[in-house]
Amino acid sequence: MEPDDWIALGTGIAGLATGAGAIFYAHRSVGVARESEATARKVARVALEQEHDRLFPPQPDSLPARTTDRQQLFVTLRMPRTYTARVLVDDGSGGLRQVRGLMTLRANEDVQVVVEHMPPDRAEMLTRAVVLKLWPPLDGGWTCECGRESADEHGGGAWPEHWLWRAPVTRRAKPAVH
Ligand SMILES: [Zn+2]
């Protein structure tokens, strides 16, 4: 029965004082039940958001970049759990440049990603930060129930991320020559 039904019923038998009292009490109980339902929903939502935050991998203060002998500047990524990811680079041009399309970052495995071509005659790198668009892994294993985006292997580069991860890149000093 909806609360309005209770009111209608209450009006119909208003002459019966005890009956009206019982109905008033029943009406209140419906209200209390709904309030606790809403509270339970809020508590569940807070728990989902806390879990969402917990599943966001730590963002280091600095991600060291190194060069290979093939003049490529790369960084090493290592995630505490498996994610589906896209790797983008902030090179100070105002936008983000994708350097790796949809890929899997496996739990506790080092993944080297080339972020920039670095000819020997250029001392300064352009890369300022590595930005990861992250999702719970496409191939399962675990998920986040918060309701934000899932990865889609057919999604374009603009597909909304579940988490946006960012770490400033620093150039690792070349070893001293003796
Ligand atoms: Zn989430």
Boltz pocket constraint, residues with backbone or C-beta under 6 A from the ligand:
constraints:
  - pocket:
      binder: B
      contacts: [[A, 48], [A, 52], [A, 144], [A, 145], [A, 146], [A, 147], [A, 148], [A, 162]]
      max_distance: 6.0
